[in-house]
């Protein structure tokens, strides 16, 4: 693990400094700074946390691990399945004001370190209401989008029983939607304000494809957001050298997966110093250590997406390593990396 390896490297450096400053280190020093002893200590001291004892950003989650929007979130059956497989909450596919078929394929391309997708926000629009109605009372967050604040308000009005809303103001490959309007602080604030009139928790999902994500996050907070979700995918593309053409049907797409994890951590870290509302981390999470790192940067919970591509059981796999009855409250490590 990166943090542990860095600490070990630092200790090795201290060893060399001590050896230079002492011609004959004492036996106690040699035992204290034995590399084998240090490895055992770092491997056995991974932090474990407790399950949530209260709501996070207005939502009663079963654990700190949510299914991210757009991943197996198109049907009520798939959402229910992910809850049964260990997700602490699920976010639906983004639902918009009109049905959209999405971009033509290829729309999803695996690459080293992640996935590039250009789905184009395909969704059934208002017909989705009946799809999730059997999930009433479950920790389901409805992801919605629109091209204007008024459209966001219209779509939100279709889901009076929604537990919470996540505003997709960050998709990088849907013309007129997502990041196309999510880069404007005024529009972000207005979209948040109109959805907040429905008296539900509102999470705002931010794009990393901006000069300063802090200004966008602050605008969402000013609009009444209960949480920020950071981040959505990063602008990306690949070209087939054999075909001499872009590999995606839409030419451009968004990169997700392990490759963007450091970008997500930096975004969360910056936002934590800027806003006073919870942050939900998203982007490349695939291990329990990733969860802890995002929490230390400032996340109160995390969303997991691309890792599901590798293992449908990723939530239970992470939870087994992350949680313990005698673990510490997660709140004790949220933001602890800030100095």
Number of C-alpha atoms within 10 A of each C-alpha: 10 10 11 15 13 11 13 16 12 11 16 16 12 13 17 10 11 15 13 11 10 9 8 11 12 10 8 9 12 13 11 11 15 14 15 9 11 15 13 10 12 15 11 8 9 15 16 21 22 17 20 18 12 11 10 18 21 16 18 18 23 19 20 25 26 28 28 25 24 18 20 22 22 21 15 19 14 14 25 21 14 23 19 12 15 21 26 27 24 27 24 26 25 23 28 26 21 15 15 14 12 15 17 12 15 15 19 17 17 14 13 8 13 18 21 25 26 27 23 20 24 19 20 19 17 16 13 20 17 11 14 22 13 12 15 11 11 19 22 27 24 24 27 26 26 24 19 16 19 15 19 24 22 18 20 27 14 15 18 12 12 23 19 26 25 26 29 28 27 27 29 26 24 19 13 11 21 25 23 17 21 27 22 15 19 16 20 26 23 20 29 28 21 18 28 21 13 17 9 19 20 31 29 31 29 30 27 22 18 14 9 13 21 20 17 26 30 20 20 29 24 17 22 22 28 25 25 29 27 29 29 28 27 22 18 17 18 15 13 10 9 6 8 8 12 15 21 23 17 20 17 20 28 19 28 28 25 20 18 20 21 15 17 25 25 15 23 29 22 18 26 22 13 15 19 12 18 22 32 27 31 32 31 28 28 22 18 21 19 21 25 23 22 30 27 22 27 29 30 25 26 25 26 25 22 24 22 18 15 10 11 14 15 23 27 16 16 19 21 11 15 21 19 14 9 9 13 15 14 22 16 11 20 22 20 13 13 12 4
